[in-house]
Amino acid sequence: MLGALSRNRPLLALLRGGNGGDKAASAALWAASKRFMSSDNTITVREALNSAIDEEMSADNKVFVMGEEVGEYQGAYKVTKGLLQKFGPDRVLDTPITEAGFTGLGVGAAMYGLKPIVEFMTFNFAMQAIDHLINSAAKTNYMSGGTINVPIVFRGPNGAAAGVAAQHSQCFAAWYGQVPGLKVLVPYDAEDARGLMKAAIRDPDPVVFLENELLYGESFPVSQEVLDPSFTLPIGKAKIMREGDDLTIVTFSKMVGYALKAADELAKEGISVEVVNLRSIRPLDRETINASVRKTSRLLTLEEGWPQHGVGAEICASVVEESFYYLDAPVERICGADVPMPYAANLERLAVPQVRLGSVGLYGSRVKKRCADACM
Amino acid sequence: MPEIDKALVLKIYQNMVTLQSMDSLFFEAQRQGRFSFYLTSFGEEAITIASAAALSDDDMVYAQYREPGVLMWRGFTLNEFANQCFSNDLDYGKGRQMPIHYGSAKLNYATVSSPIATQLPHAVGAAYAFKMDQKPLCSATYFGDGATSEGDFHGAMNFAAVLEAPVLFICRNNGYAISTPAHEQFKGDGVVCKGQAYGVRSFRVDGNDALAVYATVKAARKMAVEESRPILIEALTYRVGHHSTSDDSGKYRKGDEMHHWKTMRDPVVRLRRWLEGEGWWDSDADQQLRAETRNEVIAAMQRAGPRMKQPLANLFTDVYDTIPSHLRQQEKELRSTVARHRQDYPFDVPL
């Protein structure tokens, strides 16, 4: 925020200067400055996460950050930038390379009453600590008869990035989404990132916070309300990003952007698509999903992860169980290919959903074809 | 050797005898099918009781599963032990855990978690929290020789050293990890040398000498708390009993080995002889204590066994801090199913 204000001054001065200079130039300047002067701001997902963590750490001494490279290096993806300088090494811990070690330590600290935010450089590496996530964090409140809470947040990039191959590209939403005792959040834009991160830190249950590396740098306009330090989003509520009547696409994380683009394209062909941004895998907002499908009568789930036992499978089951008689067509899933993620760029592109795939038109045209078929 | 008064040593001895009594009778109860599982501390009574006596009651304990002695020292009653094993309506764990997976928030004993060595980094986390809060406390974590092979042992030790966290790592090297003898578990010189590799000050003590254990843990705790550093203690002992009721150790070790340790090296007998030497105990007092504790254990089982089990609602609570709507819905559905099939519903589970 402070950074944005200091950028304002030269522009404002120029505009107020108004010595009758070049109207076109002024207009261009005005247009450029509008984003700073209007009540709407634009921030990246990275800034959203950073500011959310910063504000929660300022508000509550018990919150601390831990992970590899989170401190001196400012974060492997710069999400924790500036936090070490602001809060000191007691509250921003650079850890040795042991996911099992620091995850276990975080869980122990949470059991005692602190509120750790544990960063995994990617959730692929969290597999080395997954016993602590499931057996030590998720199940503990239940197995201790409600006497031990674990108010911990596990966060980091999840799913496919670009050119990082199989061991850096897996989507873990379905795995963690299956576990009772965990909450699993999947922010898409900056508003999601801020609101859900703050809610996650304040939540007494263990939260798995699945970010996306390619979204960190994307900018989104946010309202003043979102920038307020008290802003949170409720956990377990999906958001209708775009209303429509012909087809419901239920999706999360980066695929929300793809679904919105696909919806734009399909609108040109007269197909009206409703896009549901899940925001939360567990709890899953079955009410919103089913209400949408009952309106449109057609369901498409979209995810980057593998098809078998994926997030889409659960959504389809929920809709078939609860809204069967509202469906005009079978439910459809679009998922990543059932292969470990290849490295080569051309193969990688084919292994995940695309809005359009040019002449190959594989997945893009499948969306269009299925919508077209379904709408007949 | 720190000052120890008569009352303290007698209390240590009485707790060791009570633990032996509880173990014998509960083991038999499992064999009779009264509960599903049990695990004894035979041969290791000194380690848990004497070490607990040297800690502060506010120190957080993260146990493996063979340390009910620590809970017993801190005041967990025979009723409370029995309630957990019988998984009845008074069980603090609300029926979610196997027997011997005790826990007590008020006695600062974290609920036992089955996976081996996962409690070690938890203990480091708690110690880090004490340090941040500047409390003059430590965390103490117990584990066996086998646990030192787990990755979590490595991560916890390294972290504790790097963070300078006040943790006591208390290893019960009892010679076996189920059927794996220590010489097949590691090729180094036991556990004490592992600590040194991490820069953790390490001690080896005769785990069957209650007074030595007490003295060592007392000194170690002082170092941990005052110097804010981890300490590793390897207490050498022997697992006289089977690993658990799921084990028959006669299959992998010789009877005379077990017999030797049981008769010649028993920590309870050793302390008893020392007490008798001091003139603080005699065989009449011993007989009386054993008879009393036996009756108390039996009475606790007789109270706990017939009690009702946990109510149906506790199937669904504590998954999260507040019960989510889908679980409320499932409970409703379950109750309506039960109402339709009342005759099939167990009599001892309150609705």
Interface residues (C-beta under 8 A of the other chain):
Chain A: F64 D90 L93 T95 P96 T98 A100 G101 F102 T103 G104 L105 G106 V107 G108 A109 A110 M111 Y112 G113 L114 P116 D131 H132 N135 S136 T140 N141 Y142 M143 S144 G145 G146 T147 I148 N149 P180 G181 K183 D203 P204 D205 G236 P283 R286
Chain B: M60 Y62 D91 Y92 G93 K94 R96 Q97 H101 G103 A105 A110 T111 S113 S114 P115 T118 L120 P121 H122 A123 V124 G125 A126 Y128 A129 F130 M132 S139 G151 D152 H154 G155 A156 N158 F159 V162 L163 T317 D318 V319 Y320 D321 P324 H326
